[in-house]
């Protein structure tokens, strides 16, 4: 009989539902959180209030008042002794941006209860390039600064040119595997303007190499079906595709004169819902400004097609959980699971993460 004792031991870095902790997730777009306002989000099945003070500071708290459990996001921001606080709509308890209660209006002078004994969970946040990331610690009482750096996608303009979003009816693992699958494109995305069936299947060979908390397809010349890239950028175009835990995939297309970046962020909402957010930036490629309506329409179509395929997959998952994975098209899916296990092991053992991926060339037909 196999030894299952290690499987029953609690581990850090991974929840029972298979979500990575001690990790940064996209919580919202910067434009979605206005000054002096707050919004409710669900991440890993937990309610989180994302807010921005009138001065512009972003903060995140667990969206449950510990008194009567109503959402703090339904309250309003009020300064308390010149400090921004969020006031619960039920009894007026006020919490600072650090989660510590600053005021309980119902208390009178001779009642021996200190408001600052009460605290709601605070989540570290990081804002950059129009995105707000939230750090989800494995320790729910964590109150310090993360030892995991926020995701870094290189130099980006302050705001994306446009963003798209879609809710997938899938656990994050299935969403990640589906989006990184290299062989589905000619069957799922077979539009005449992108990859018509008449193009046929062509052999592909891509060089993969390890990168920070993930892997990358080494920089290469775009394939023949990437004619729009060459029309926009001209000659000497190169592209690179990267993936990073817990769920970021981005592509950089560039030459000496222009740069185009598309980033896909996966945020686990619950065990059966994953928010897919796609952001696009470019610099120097002026023709893309004219083509923006077409780019948006194409991006929406792609996301909808992937979401529809997830819904079809769910019909099979209702009866069977095991999938048949083959090399080389499913190697990236295997890497994702391997990286997750290593992440959990490194957090549990309080050691550095060791990327197990080795440089390799993968081949497939698509």
C-alpha positions as CSV (number, residue, x, y, z in Angstrom):
1,X,0.0,0.0,0.0
2,X,1.3,3.4,-0.9
3,X,2.4,5.7,1.9
4,X,-0.3,8.4,2.2
5,X,0.9,9.9,5.5
6,X,2.5,12.9,3.8
7,X,-0.6,13.7,1.9
8,X,-2.5,14.1,5.2
9,X,0.0,16.5,6.7
10,X,-0.9,20.1,6.5
11,X,1.2,22.1,4.1
12,X,1.7,25.8,3.6
13,X,1.4,27.5,0.3
14,X,-1.6,25.4,-0.9
15,X,-5.2,25.1,0.3
16,X,-7.3,22.0,0.5
17,X,-9.1,23.2,-2.6
18,X,-5.8,23.4,-4.6
19,X,-5.3,27.1,-4.6
20,X,-1.8,28.6,-4.1
21,X,-1.3,30.8,-1.0
22,X,1.5,33.1,-0.1
23,X,0.9,34.4,-3.6
24,X,-0.2,37.6,-5.4
25,X,-3.5,37.7,-7.3
26,X,-5.0,40.4,-9.5
27,X,-7.7,41.9,-7.3
28,X,-9.0,44.7,-9.5
29,X,-8.1,47.2,-12.2
30,X,-6.9,50.6,-10.8
31,X,-9.8,52.4,-12.6
32,X,-12.3,50.2,-10.8
33,X,-11.4,51.5,-7.4
34,X,-12.2,55.2,-7.2
35,X,-11.0,57.6,-4.5
36,X,-13.0,57.5,-1.4
37,X,-14.8,54.3,-2.5
38,X,-14.6,50.6,-2.0
39,X,-15.6,47.4,-3.9
40,X,-16.2,43.8,-2.8
41,X,-14.2,41.0,-4.4
42,X,-14.0,37.3,-3.9
43,X,-10.6,35.6,-4.1
44,X,-10.0,32.0,-3.1
45,X,-13.6,31.9,-1.8
46,X,-12.9,34.8,0.6
47,X,-14.7,38.1,0.6
48,X,-12.2,41.0,0.3
49,X,-12.9,44.7,0.3
50,X,-10.7,46.7,-2.0
51,X,-10.7,50.4,-1.3
52,X,-9.0,53.6,-2.1
53,X,-8.7,56.5,0.4
54,X,-9.5,60.0,-0.7
55,X,-5.7,60.6,-0.8
56,X,-5.3,57.8,-3.3
57,X,-4.0,55.0,-1.1
58,X,-5.2,51.5,-1.9
59,X,-5.9,49.1,0.9
60,X,-7.6,45.7,1.3
61,X,-9.5,44.2,4.3
62,X,-11.6,41.1,4.8
63,X,-15.0,42.2,3.9
64,X,-16.7,41.1,7.1
65,X,-17.3,43.2,10.2
66,X,-16.5,40.9,13.2
67,X,-19.4,42.4,15.1
68,X,-22.5,41.3,13.2
69,X,-20.7,40.0,10.0
70,X,-22.1,42.5,7.5
71,X,-19.8,43.6,4.6
72,X,-17.6,46.6,5.3
73,X,-17.8,47.4,1.6
74,X,-21.4,48.5,2.2
75,X,-20.2,51.2,4.5
76,X,-18.5,54.5,3.8
77,X,-15.1,56.1,4.4
78,X,-14.9,58.6,7.2
79,X,-11.8,60.2,8.7
80,X,-11.3,59.3,12.4
81,X,-8.8,61.7,14.1
82,X,-7.5,62.7,10.7
83,X,-7.0,59.1,9.7
84,X,-9.0,57.3,6.9
85,X,-11.3,54.6,8.2
86,X,-14.1,52.5,6.8
87,X,-17.3,52.7,8.8
88,X,-19.5,49.6,9.1
89,X,-23.1,50.4,8.0
90,X,-24.7,48.4,10.8
91,X,-23.3,49.9,14.1
92,X,-20.7,52.4,12.9
93,X,-17.6,50.6,13.9
94,X,-14.6,52.2,12.1
95,X,-11.6,50.3,10.9
96,X,-8.3,51.8,9.8
97,X,-6.4,50.8,6.6
98,X,-4.4,48.4,8.8
99,X,-7.6,46.6,9.9
100,X,-7.5,47.8,13.5
101,X,-10.8,49.1,14.9
102,X,-10.5,52.8,15.8
103,X,-14.0,53.5,17.1
104,X,-17.1,51.8,18.5
105,X,-19.7,54.5,18.9
106,X,-21.9,52.6,21.3
107,X,-19.2,52.5,24.0
108,X,-19.4,55.0,26.9
109,X,-16.6,56.3,29.0
110,X,-16.8,53.8,31.9
111,X,-17.1,50.6,29.8
112,X,-13.8,48.8,29.9
113,X,-13.4,47.7,26.3
114,X,-10.6,48.8,24.0
115,X,-11.7,49.2,20.4
116,X,-8.2,48.5,19.1
117,X,-8.5,44.9,20.5
118,X,-10.7,44.2,17.5
119,X,-9.1,43.7,14.1
120,X,-10.1,42.5,10.7
121,X,-7.7,40.8,8.3
122,X,-5.6,43.1,6.3
123,X,-4.2,42.1,2.9
124,X,-1.0,43.6,1.5
125,X,-1.6,45.3,-1.9
126,X,0.6,46.4,-4.8
127,X,-0.5,48.8,-7.5
128,X,1.3,49.1,-10.8
129,X,0.5,49.8,-14.5
130,X,-3.3,50.0,-13.9
131,X,-3.5,46.8,-11.8
132,X,-4.1,46.2,-8.1
133,X,-2.6,43.0,-6.8
134,X,-3.6,41.4,-3.5
135,X,-1.3,39.1,-1.4
136,X,-3.0,36.1,0.0
137,X,-1.0,34.7,2.9
138,X,-1.4,31.1,4.0
139,X,-1.4,32.4,7.6
140,X,-4.7,34.2,8.1
141,X,-3.2,36.2,11.0
142,X,-0.3,37.4,8.9
143,X,0.2,41.2,9.4
144,X,3.7,41.9,8.1
145,X,5.2,42.5,4.7
146,X,5.3,39.6,2.2
147,X,8.6,37.8,1.5
148,X,7.3,37.1,-2.0
149,X,7.8,39.8,-4.5
150,X,4.8,41.0,-6.6
151,X,4.6,39.9,-10.2
152,X,6.9,41.8,-12.5
153,X,6.1,41.9,-16.2
154,X,8.8,44.4,-17.1
155,X,8.4,48.0,-18.1
156,X,4.8,48.8,-18.8
157,X,2.9,52.1,-19.5
158,X,0.9,53.5,-16.6
159,X,-2.4,52.3,-18.0
160,X,-3.4,49.5,-20.5
161,X,-4.9,50.5,-23.8
162,X,-7.8,48.2,-23.1
163,X,-8.9,45.4,-20.9
164,X,-11.2,42.4,-21.3
165,X,-12.7,40.1,-18.6
166,X,-14.6,36.9,-18.6
167,X,-15.7,34.5,-15.8
168,X,-14.8,30.9,-16.5
169,X,-17.0,28.2,-14.9
170,X,-13.9,26.2,-13.8
171,X,-11.4,25.7,-11.0
172,X,-8.3,27.7,-11.6
173,X,-6.3,24.6,-12.5
174,X,-8.6,23.8,-15.4
175,X,-8.6,27.4,-16.5
176,X,-4.8,27.6,-16.5
177,X,-4.3,24.3,-18.4
178,X,-6.9,25.3,-21.0
179,X,-5.4,28.7,-21.7
180,X,-1.8,27.4,-22.1
181,X,-2.8,24.5,-24.3
182,X,-0.9,24.9,-27.6
183,X,-2.9,22.5,-29.8
184,X,-6.4,23.8,-29.4
185,X,-6.0,27.0,-31.5
186,X,-6.8,25.6,-35.0
187,X,-10.0,23.9,-33.6
188,X,-11.3,26.4,-31.1
189,X,-10.1,29.7,-32.6
190,X,-10.6,29.0,-36.3
191,X,-11.8,32.4,-37.5
192,X,-11.1,33.4,-41.1
193,X,-9.3,36.5,-39.9
194,X,-7.0,34.6,-37.5
195,X,-6.6,30.9,-38.2
196,X,-8.9,29.5,-40.9
197,X,-9.2,25.7,-41.3
198,X,-7.8,26.1,-44.7
199,X,-4.4,27.0,-43.1
200,X,-4.0,23.4,-42.1
201,X,-1.9,22.0,-39.3
202,X,1.7,22.8,-39.2
203,X,4.6,21.3,-37.2
204,X,5.8,23.5,-34.4
205,X,9.0,23.4,-32.4
206,X,9.5,25.8,-29.5
207,X,12.4,26.2,-27.1
208,X,11.3,26.4,-23.5
209,X,13.4,27.6,-20.5
210,X,12.8,28.2,-16.8
211,X,11.9,31.6,-15.6
212,X,10.9,33.1,-12.3
213,X,8.3,30.9,-10.7
214,X,7.4,29.5,-14.1
215,X,8.7,29.1,-17.7
216,X,9.1,30.9,-20.9
217,X,9.1,30.2,-24.6
218,X,12.4,31.6,-25.7
219,X,12.3,34.7,-27.9
220,X,11.6,33.7,-31.5
221,X,10.1,35.0,-34.8
222,X,6.3,34.9,-34.9
223,X,4.8,32.0,-36.8
224,X,3.3,32.5,-40.3
225,X,-0.3,33.0,-39.0
226,X,1.0,36.2,-37.1
227,X,0.9,38.3,-40.3
228,X,-0.9,41.1,-38.4
229,X,2.1,41.5,-36.1
230,X,4.4,41.9,-39.1
231,X,2.1,44.4,-40.8
232,X,2.0,46.6,-37.7
233,X,5.6,46.3,-36.7
234,X,7.5,45.8,-39.9
235,X,10.6,43.6,-40.0
236,X,12.8,42.0,-37.4
237,X,9.8,41.2,-35.1
238,X,10.3,38.8,-32.2
239,X,8.0,37.4,-29.6
240,X,8.3,35.8,-26.2
241,X,5.6,34.1,-24.1
242,X,6.0,33.6,-20.3
243,X,4.0,31.9,-17.6
244,X,4.4,32.5,-13.9
245,X,2.6,31.1,-10.8
246,X,0.0,31.4,-9.6
247,X,-1.6,32.2,-12.9
248,X,-0.1,34.9,-15.2
249,X,0.6,34.4,-18.9
250,X,2.0,37.3,-21.0
251,X,3.3,37.7,-24.5
252,X,5.8,40.4,-25.7
253,X,6.0,41.2,-29.4
254,X,8.5,43.9,-30.3
255,X,11.2,45.2,-32.5
256,X,13.4,48.3,-32.3
257,X,10.5,50.7,-33.0
258,X,7.5,49.2,-31.2
259,X,6.3,47.0,-28.4
260,X,3.1,45.1,-27.8
261,X,2.2,43.3,-24.6
262,X,-0.8,41.2,-23.7
263,X,-1.2,39.9,-20.2
264,X,-3.7,37.3,-19.0
265,X,-4.3,37.2,-15.2
266,X,-6.3,34.4,-13.6
267,X,-7.9,35.1,-10.2
268,X,-9.6,32.1,-8.4
269,X,-13.0,33.4,-7.2
270,X,-14.2,30.0,-5.9
271,X,-13.7,26.3,-6.6
272,X,-15.9,26.6,-9.6
273,X,-15.3,30.1,-10.8
274,X,-12.1,31.8,-12.2
275,X,-12.0,35.4,-13.3
276,X,-9.9,35.8,-16.5
277,X,-8.6,39.4,-17.1
278,X,-6.7,40.3,-20.2
279,X,-4.8,43.6,-20.4
280,X,-3.1,45.0,-23.5
281,X,-0.5,47.7,-23.8
282,X,1.5,48.9,-26.8
283,X,4.1,51.6,-27.6
284,X,5.1,52.9,-31.0
285,X,2.7,50.8,-33.0
286,X,0.4,53.7,-34.1
287,X,-1.7,51.5,-36.5
288,X,-2.9,49.6,-33.4
289,X,-4.7,52.7,-32.2
290,X,-6.9,52.5,-35.3
291,X,-7.4,48.8,-35.0
292,X,-8.4,48.9,-31.3
293,X,-12.1,48.2,-31.9
294,X,-11.2,45.1,-33.9
295,X,-8.6,44.0,-31.3
296,X,-11.3,44.2,-28.6
297,X,-13.8,42.3,-30.6
298,X,-11.2,39.6,-31.4
299,X,-10.1,39.3,-27.8
300,X,-13.7,39.0,-26.6
301,X,-14.3,36.3,-29.1
302,X,-11.3,34.3,-28.0
303,X,-12.2,34.4,-24.4
304,X,-15.8,33.4,-25.1
305,X,-14.6,30.5,-27.2
306,X,-12.3,29.3,-24.4
307,X,-15.1,29.7,-21.8
308,X,-17.5,27.7,-24.0
309,X,-14.9,24.9,-24.2
310,X,-14.6,24.9,-20.4
311,X,-18.4,24.5,-20.2
312,X,-18.2,21.5,-22.5
313,X,-15.4,20.0,-20.4
314,X,-17.5,20.4,-17.3
315,X,-19.9,17.9,-18.8
316,X,-17.2,15.3,-18.8
317,X,-15.8,16.3,-15.4
318,X,-19.3,15.6,-13.9
319,X,-18.6,11.9,-14.5
320,X,-14.8,11.6,-14.5
321,X,-11.9,13.5,-13.0
322,X,-8.9,11.8,-14.6
323,X,-7.7,13.2,-17.9
324,X,-5.4,11.5,-20.5
325,X,-2.3,13.8,-21.0
326,X,0.2,13.1,-23.7
327,X,3.6,14.6,-24.6
328,X,4.5,17.1,-25.9
329,X,1.3,19.2,-26.0
330,X,0.5,18.5,-22.3
331,X,4.0,19.0,-20.9
332,X,3.1,22.6,-19.9
333,X,0.1,21.3,-17.9
334,X,2.4,18.8,-16.2
335,X,4.8,21.6,-15.4
336,X,2.1,23.7,-13.8
337,X,1.2,20.9,-11.4
338,X,4.9,20.2,-10.7
339,X,5.5,23.9,-9.9
340,X,2.5,24.0,-7.6
341,X,3.9,21.0,-5.6
342,X,7.3,22.7,-5.4
343,X,5.7,25.9,-4.2
344,X,3.9,24.2,-1.4
345,X,7.0,22.2,-0.4
346,X,9.2,25.3,-0.3
347,X,6.7,27.2,1.8
348,X,6.2,24.3,4.2
349,X,9.9,23.7,4.6
350,X,10.7,27.4,4.8
351,X,13.2,27.3,2.0
352,X,13.8,29.0,-1.3
353,X,11.6,27.9,-4.3
354,X,13.6,25.7,-6.7
355,X,12.3,25.8,-10.2
356,X,12.3,22.1,-11.4
357,X,11.9,23.0,-15.1
358,X,14.8,22.3,-17.4
359,X,15.4,23.8,-20.9
360,X,13.8,21.7,-23.5
361,X,12.4,21.9,-27.1
362,X,8.8,20.8,-27.4
363,X,7.2,19.7,-30.7
364,X,3.6,19.4,-31.7
365,X,1.3,20.0,-34.7
366,X,-1.2,22.8,-34.7
